[in-house]
Amino acid sequence: MKLWGGRFTKPTNQLMEEYTASISFDQKLAQYDIQGSLAHVNMLQACHIISEEDAATIADGLRSVATAIENGEAELHQEHEDIHMNIEKLLIDQVGPVGGKLHTGRSRNDQVALDMRLYLRDTVLEITQLLSDVQASLIKQAEANPDTVLPGYTHLQRAQPVLFAHHLLAYVFMFQRDSERLQDSFKRINQMPLGAGALAGTTFPIDREYTAKELEFDGICENSLDAVSDRDFVVEFLADASLIAMHLSRMSEELVQWSSAEFDFIELDDAFCTGSSMMPQKKNPDVPELVRGKTGRIYGHLQGMLTMLKGLPLAYNKDMQEDKEGMFDAAETLQGALALFADMTKTMHVKKDSMYQAVRQDYSNATDLADYLTEKGMPFRQSHETVGSIVLHCIHHQKYLLDLTLDEFQTFSHLIDADIFDVLDPKTVVNARRSAGGTADESVREQLRKAHAFINENRAWCQHYK
């Protein structure tokens, strides 16, 4: 007999039971369900809704069930539909009918909303920590390569040289915004729905603030209808996860390019690559390729959640059972990607000489030549045209700007003097960009200082809530 089967005269259709059961995936919530139930039973006893003896019996039973599930000794059955009913059945089998008092004053509707908030609370803390680990790995590489210069690109065409550290720090700042978004979402996740009942509250004299304090929530969901039907916090998490995945994917694309023979800027450690079953020379950057590929999977979970919710009337509807698998998969996919990224970027070999050679064999210092002429008094538009002519001359003669002689430069403008060769040196070009946020040494050092502060703040925030 189902725990809810009092008004039914027929057993559940077997196919329907298989189709509607969620135990195959929501068992991930077992520890959170028991955590919430322990707080709930403490509240029931504190409010004198159940006796101290019954509360102790139920609490002991729940701890025993938790141990059995953790050790793989508990049998979870599809016929009990979900993790909530399975745990309640295991509890009643353990302690007898008194276990049935646990569900006093609550519904599976507010129970599942609670479990998901508890799960996401831990998940946000974990992902924030993993983001800090990735940031730390990038900072370590930046500090290990303080004077490494590589071509900066726009439109995937070489544009201006930048410090490699500056390039890596761009991702550190992206991941910082991701971390801040997660931390901001935490305050909306950390509101307690338990006590909302099925949709309208309960007639029992419960104390929701007591339970919220037990579970370390910042407050309670103020409207019972909203409490059981709200999944904004899941949508927000999936949106944040999508942005993190997008940033990982952008960096993955660069790592794939940089590790190719055509770029030859880095080499990923063997531990993060695979070979070919046919071509013995191959070393494939599988981790960044898979991270790039799995990004679409996380996007799909966001779109699926929004689509599922868009037509639902208040309050709970069975459609909302579809709120968990995408959330679980997005979280686990992201956790795996971030953990791999931290170790992979920390151990990658940076080919400093190859990067510098690439910078010397392009025209990315052309802007500095134009600025040089402008500083000598030539209007910038005329400087731009003059340098364009010089670049065209170089292309026709298969030269780069630093290959030209002073005489060749002066055929285009008498304003060019011998100091031009120092001006056009890649390291000079980089260090000339001293504006705040630029790629000069002093600017990058300031960015590194801020990046270290970010990590310390993020880790302190995680520690505060753990």
N, C-alpha and C positions, 0 to 999 in steps of 0.2 A: 504494500500500500504506500502510495506517495505521502510525504509529510503534509501535502496540501490537498489530499484526495478525498476529504470528507463529503464533498457535495457531488462527486462523480460516481457514475454507475457502471462505467466501462473502463477497462485498462487502456493505457495510452497506446495508440497505434505504434507498432515497432519502428516503422520507417520515420514517423513523425518524431519519435523519441531520439532516433539517431540524428535526424536533421536539426532538431532544436537544442540538443545537448551542447554544453560549452565546456565540459570538464576536461576535454582534450587540450584546451589551451588556457582556461582560466585557473587551472591548478597552480599556475605561477603566482597567484595571489594568496596561496595558502597561509604563508607566514603573516601577511598583512590582515587576513581575515581573522586569524586567531589573536593577533595583537589588538584589533578593534573589539573583538568579542570579550577579551579580558578586561579592557577598559569599560565596556558596556556593563558587564556583570558587576564590577566594582561600583559603578554608578547606581545600578538597581539596588544593591545592598545599602549603599549610603543613603538612598532615598526611601529605604524601608519598604521597597516594593517586593523584594524577596528577602529571606532570612539570611543571617550571617552564615549559618551552617550550610544552607543551599548554595550560597555564593562560593564558599570555600570548596565545596564538592565540585561545582561546575568549573571553577578555576583550575583545580587540580586535574580534572578530566581534560580540560583544554590543553594544559601543558603536556599531558601524556599523549594526546592526539598529535600535538605539534612534534614531539619527539619521534613518534611512529612515522609520521609523514616525512620528516627530515631523514630518517634512517631507511626509508623505502619499505617500511614494514606495514604501512596502512594500505588497504585496498580501496581505491577510488572507483566508483561504479557509474557507468553512463546512465543507468536508470534513475540515479539521484540528480541528474541534470548538470549541476554546476558545483563549484568548490564549496559554496556556502552550505548547500544541502548535504553534501558529502560529509563535511566537518560536523554538522549538527547530528547526522545519523551516527557517525563514529562516536561522538560524545554520548549520545543516548545509549548506544551499545556498551559504552564504558561505565557510565554512572547510573543508568536506569532512567526512569521517567522524569526525574528531577532535571535532567539535561534539557527537557523541553521548555523549561522556564527561561532559558537563555534568550529566546526570541521575543520575550515580553517587551513591548514598546518599540519594536523596530520591524522593518520590512527588508526583504532582499533588495528593494529599490534604493533605500538609503545605505544599506550595507555594502552593495557593490560600488556605489559612488564613493564611500569612505575608502574601500580597499584600493580603488584606482588612485585616489589622491595620496594615500600612503605610499603606493608603489612609485608614483611619479615624483613624490618628494625625495625619495632615495635616489631615483634615477637622475634627477636634476643635479643633486649633489655629486653623484658619480661622474656625470658628463662634464660638469664644471671643473672637477679635479683633473679629468683627462685632458680637457682643453688647456689647463695650466701646464700639464706635462708636455704637450705639444709645443706650447709657447716656449717653455724652458729649453727644449731641444733646439728650436730655431735660434733662440738667443745664444745658446752654446756655440752653434755653428757660426753665427754672426761674429761673436767675440773671438773665435778661432781664426777668422779670416777678415781682419780689420781693414786691410788695404787691398783686398781682392776686387778687381774691377771687371764688370761684364757688360755686354751691350744691353741697353734698355730698349724695349720695343713699343711701337704703336702700330696697329694694323699688321702685326707680326713682321714689320719691317724695322730694321735697326734705326733707332731714333737718336738717343743720347746715351753716353756711358753712365753707369751708376755703380755704386758700391754693392757688392754681393750682399753685404750685411743690410744695406738699405732695402734691397729687394726682399730679403727674408723678413725684415721687420714689417713690411706691408702686410704680410700674413699674420704676424703677431697682433697687429692692430685690428685686423678683421676678426680674428678669434677672440679678441677682447670684447668687441661689440657683441659677439655671440654669447660670451660669458655674462655680460651685463644684461642681455635680454633674458637669459635663463634665470638669473638672480631676481630680476624684476617679476618674472612670471611666478616665482616661488610664493610670493605673497598672495597670489590668487589661487594657487594650488592649496595653500596652507590654511584653508577655511573648512570647518568640519560640517558635513551634511548629516551625520547620524542624529537620529531623533526626529527627522522629518517624516518618518514612517513611509507608507506607500506613496503619499502625496500631500496629506493634510495635517500631519502631526499625529499625536497620540493622546488618548484620554488618561494615560498613566502620568503621575506627577514626577516626571523625569527631570534631571538637571543636565541640560546639554553643555553648559559651561564647565561643569565638573568633568564630563567626558572629554571635552576639548582640551582641558588642562592636562588630564591624564595622558593624552596622545600628543601633547605639545603642539597643538594647533594655535594659530594666532587669534582665531575667533571662530564663530559659527556662521554657517550659511543662514541668512536672515529670513528667507522665504522658503517654505517647505516645498512648494511646487518647483521652484527654481533649483532647490537643493538636489532633488532626485532626477531632474531632467537636464541639468546643466552639464555639458561636455566642452564648454569653451576652453577649459584648462587643458583638455587633450588636444583640441585644435591648435591652441597656442603653442603647446609643446611640439606638435608636428610641424608647425610653421618655423619655429626656432630650429628644429632638427633639419629642416629643408635648407635653411640658410647655412647652417654649419656644413652640411653635406655639399652645398654649392661651393663654399670656400675650399673645402678639401678637394673637390673635383677640379677646381681651377688650378690648384697647386699640383694635383696629380698630372694634369695635362702638361705642365711645365717640366715636371720630373721625367715624364715619358720622353718629351722632346730633348731635354738636356742630356739624358743618358744614351741618346742615339749617336751613331757615328757622325751624323751630319752636324750635330752641335758639339758633342764630346765635352760637356761642361762638368758633368758629375759621373760618378759610378756608384750605383747602389750596392750595398753589401750583399754577398751571395745568399745570406740567410733570408733575404726578402725578394729573391728572384727565382725563376725556374728556367729549365732548358727546353729544347725541342726534342720530340720523339724521333724526328728525322734528321734535323740539321745540327750536327754536334757543336758548331761554333756559337749557337744562339745563347743569349742571356736575356731573358724577357722580364720586364718590370711589372710583374703580375699584380703586386699590391696596389700601386697607383692606378693601374688599369681597372682592377675590380672596384676600387673605391669610386672611380669615375663612373663605372657602370651601375653601381648600386645606388647612386644618387637619384636616378629616375625612380627607383623602387620606393625611396623615402618620399619623393614628391607624390607618388601614386597614393600613398597612405593618407597624405594630407587631403588630396582631392577626394578620395573615397570617404573620409570622415565628413567633410563639408557636404558632400552629396547626400550621405545618409541622413544627416541632421536637417537638411534644408526644408523638408516638408512635414516635420513631426509636430503634431499638436501637443500641448501639455497634458499629462506630465510624462511618465515613463511609457515607452513603447518597446515591444520586443525587438524592433529594428536596432535598438541601442546595444544589443548583444554584439553587434558588429563593431563596437568601439574599442575592442581590446586587442585583437590580433595585429592590426596595423600599428597600434601603439607599442606593443611588445616588440614587433619586428623592427620598427624604426629605431627604438632604443637600443636593441641588441646589435643591429647593423652599425649604428653610430659608435657604440662603445668599442666594438671590434676594430673599426676603422681608425679611431683616435688612438687606441692602444698601439696598433701597428705603426701609425704615423710617427708617434713619439720616438719609438726605437729606430725606425727606418731613417728618419731625418738626422737623428743623433749620430748614426754610424756611416752615413754616406760620405764618400770621398769626393772632395771638391778639387777640380782640376784648374787650379789658379792660373797656370801658364797658358792653358788652352783658352780660358776666358779672355786673358789679356791679349793674346794673339788675335782673337776675334775682334776685339775693340780696335786694334791697330790696323785692321784690314777692312775698314768700312769708312763711311763719311759721317759718323755720328758726332764728330767734332765740328761740323759745318756751321752749326748755330753759333758756336764760340767765335768763329771767324767773322760771321756777320756782326756779332756784338762788338768784336774788336774794331771793325771798321766804323761802326756807329759811334763808339767811344772816341774815335779819332775825328769825328765831325761829319761823317757821311750819314744822310737820312736813312733810317732803317730799311725802308722799301727799296732804296737804291742798293744798300748793303746786301739785302736778300737777293736781289737780281744779280749782283756782281758775284756773290758766292755761288749762286746757281750756275753761272757761266764757268767758274773755276771747277766745280764738280763735274760739269759736262766735259771740260777739257781733260780732266783726270780719267774719266770713263773711256774717252776716245784713245787715251795713251796708256790705258791699263795701269794707272797709278792711283795712289791715295794721297790725301792732302799733305801728309808728312813726307811723302816722297818727292815733292816739288822742291826746286831750288828757290832761293830768294829772288833770283832774276825772273823765274817763271811767275812767281806771285806778283812781282811788280809790273809785269805786263798787263795785269788786270787793274792794279791800283798802286799809285805811288805812296799811298798811306801805309802800306805794309812794310814793316821793318824786320830786322833779324830776330826780334823778340817773339815773332809769330810761332816759332818752333816750340818754344816753351809754353806759349798760350794753348797750342793745339795738342800738347801731350795729354793722353787720357787722364792721368792722375791730376794734372792741373785743371782739366775740364771738370772733373768730379768735384774737386775742392773749391772751385769757383762758385759752386751753388750753395752758398752759406745761408740762404734764407731759411726761416723756421720750417722744419719738415723736409728740407732739401737733402741732397745726397752727399754733401761735404762731410768730412770727418767729424767736425765739431757738432754738426746737426745730428749725425747718426749716434754719436755718444750721448746726446741729450735724449734721443729716442730710446736708446738702450736703458738709460736711467729710469725713464717712465715705464718701460716694459717690465723691468724688475719690480717696480712698485706695484704694477698691475698684478703680477703673479702673487706677491705677498698678500695683497688685499684679497684676491680671489681665494687663496688657500685659507686665510683667516676666516673668511665668510663661511667656507665649507666646514671648518673646524667648529665654528659657533653653532651650527645646526646639527652636527653629528652627535 
